[in-house]
Amino acid sequence: MTKRELVKIISEATGTSRWMAYDIVDILLDSIAYLLAEEGRLTIRGFGTFVVKERAGRLGRNPRTGEVIRIPPKKRVSFKPSPKLIERLN
């Protein structure tokens, strides 16, 4: 699903304009990103938990030159669905 499709669904479900729904989606996504950056964890009851995890740095290889390079640690977001969400999907 694209952001545009999500905006359309929210707009139709709430009876608001697409511009208003677009703002709602933007605020929601920005809030999730902000909370993850600040807290490192966000739990939405009945939906699931987002957690920021750090992937360790490692050695890699440049595929063109074969040179060994150091790949720095990176943060990624992990999502664990709640039992209610899993039940709803099944």
C-alpha positions as a Markdown table, in Angstrom:
| # | Residue | x | y | z |
|---|---|---|---|---|
| 1 | Met | 0.0 | 0.0 | 0.0 |
| 2 | Thr | 1.3 | 3.4 | -0.9 |
| 3 | Lys | 1.0 | 6.6 | 1.2 |
| 4 | Arg | -1.5 | 7.9 | -1.4 |
| 5 | Glu | -3.7 | 4.8 | -1.0 |
| 6 | Leu | -3.6 | 5.2 | 2.8 |
| 7 | Val | -4.6 | 8.9 | 2.5 |
| 8 | Lys | -7.6 | 7.9 | 0.3 |
| 9 | Ile | -8.8 | 5.3 | 2.8 |
| 10 | Ile | -8.5 | 7.7 | 5.8 |
| 11 | Ser | -10.2 | 10.5 | 3.8 |
| 12 | Glu | -13.1 | 8.3 | 2.9 |
| 13 | Ala | -13.4 | 6.7 | 6.4 |
| 14 | Thr | -13.5 | 10.1 | 8.2 |
| 15 | Gly | -15.2 | 12.2 | 5.6 |
| 16 | Thr | -12.4 | 14.7 | 5.5 |
| 17 | Ser | -10.6 | 16.2 | 2.5 |
| 18 | Arg | -7.7 | 14.4 | 1.0 |
| 19 | Trp | -5.4 | 17.3 | 2.0 |
| 20 | Met | -6.6 | 17.0 | 5.6 |
| 21 | Ala | -6.0 | 13.2 | 5.5 |
| 22 | Tyr | -2.6 | 13.7 | 4.0 |
| 23 | Asp | -1.7 | 16.0 | 6.9 |
| 24 | Ile | -3.0 | 13.4 | 9.4 |
| 25 | Val | -0.8 | 10.7 | 7.8 |
| 26 | Asp | 2.2 | 13.0 | 7.7 |
| 27 | Ile | 1.8 | 14.0 | 11.4 |
| 28 | Leu | 1.4 | 10.3 | 12.4 |
| 29 | Leu | 4.5 | 9.2 | 10.5 |
| 30 | Asp | 6.6 | 12.1 | 11.7 |
| 31 | Ser | 5.5 | 11.4 | 15.3 |
| 32 | Ile | 6.4 | 7.7 | 15.0 |
| 33 | Ala | 9.8 | 8.6 | 13.6 |
| 34 | Tyr | 10.4 | 11.3 | 16.3 |
| 35 | Leu | 9.4 | 8.9 | 19.1 |
| 36 | Leu | 11.6 | 6.2 | 17.8 |
| 37 | Ala | 14.6 | 8.6 | 17.5 |
| 38 | Glu | 14.0 | 9.9 | 21.1 |
| 39 | Glu | 12.8 | 6.8 | 23.0 |
| 40 | Gly | 14.1 | 3.9 | 20.8 |
| 41 | Arg | 10.7 | 2.1 | 21.3 |
| 42 | Leu | 7.1 | 2.7 | 20.5 |
| 43 | Thr | 4.2 | 0.4 | 21.6 |
| 44 | Ile | 0.7 | 0.8 | 20.2 |
| 45 | Arg | -1.6 | -1.5 | 22.2 |
| 46 | Gly | -3.5 | -3.9 | 20.0 |
| 47 | Phe | -1.2 | -3.2 | 17.1 |
| 48 | Gly | 2.5 | -3.9 | 18.0 |
| 49 | Thr | 5.8 | -2.6 | 19.1 |
| 50 | Phe | 8.5 | -0.8 | 17.1 |
| 51 | Val | 12.0 | -1.0 | 18.4 |
| 52 | Val | 15.2 | 0.6 | 17.2 |
| 53 | Lys | 18.0 | -1.9 | 17.1 |
| 54 | Glu | 21.7 | -1.4 | 16.2 |
| 55 | Arg | 23.3 | -3.7 | 13.7 |
| 56 | Ala | 26.9 | -4.2 | 14.5 |
| 57 | Gly | 29.7 | -2.9 | 12.3 |
| 58 | Arg | 31.5 | -5.5 | 10.2 |
| 59 | Leu | 34.0 | -6.0 | 7.5 |
| 60 | Gly | 32.8 | -6.2 | 3.9 |
| 61 | Arg | 34.2 | -6.4 | 0.5 |
| 62 | Asn | 33.9 | -3.9 | -2.4 |
| 63 | Pro | 32.5 | -6.1 | -5.2 |
| 64 | Arg | 34.3 | -4.1 | -7.9 |
| 65 | Thr | 37.8 | -4.0 | -6.5 |
| 66 | Gly | 37.8 | -6.8 | -4.0 |
| 67 | Glu | 39.1 | -4.3 | -1.4 |
| 68 | Val | 38.1 | -5.1 | 2.2 |
| 69 | Ile | 36.1 | -2.2 | 3.7 |
| 70 | Arg | 34.7 | -1.5 | 7.2 |
| 71 | Ile | 30.9 | -1.2 | 7.2 |
| 72 | Pro | 29.9 | 1.0 | 10.2 |
| 73 | Pro | 27.1 | 0.1 | 12.6 |
| 74 | Lys | 23.6 | 1.0 | 11.5 |
| 75 | Lys | 20.3 | 1.5 | 13.3 |
| 76 | Arg | 17.2 | -0.3 | 12.0 |
| 77 | Val | 13.6 | -0.5 | 13.1 |
| 78 | Ser | 12.2 | -3.8 | 14.1 |
| 79 | Phe | 8.4 | -4.5 | 14.5 |
| 80 | Lys | 6.8 | -7.1 | 16.6 |
| 81 | Pro | 3.0 | -7.4 | 16.0 |
| 82 | Ser | 0.7 | -7.8 | 19.0 |
| 83 | Pro | -1.3 | -11.0 | 19.6 |
| 84 | Lys | -4.5 | -9.1 | 18.7 |
| 85 | Leu | -3.0 | -8.1 | 15.3 |
| 86 | Ile | -1.8 | -11.6 | 14.7 |
| 87 | Glu | -5.3 | -12.9 | 15.6 |
| 88 | Arg | -6.9 | -10.5 | 13.3 |
| 89 | Leu | -4.7 | -11.5 | 10.4 |
| 90 | Asn | -5.5 | -15.2 | 10.9 |
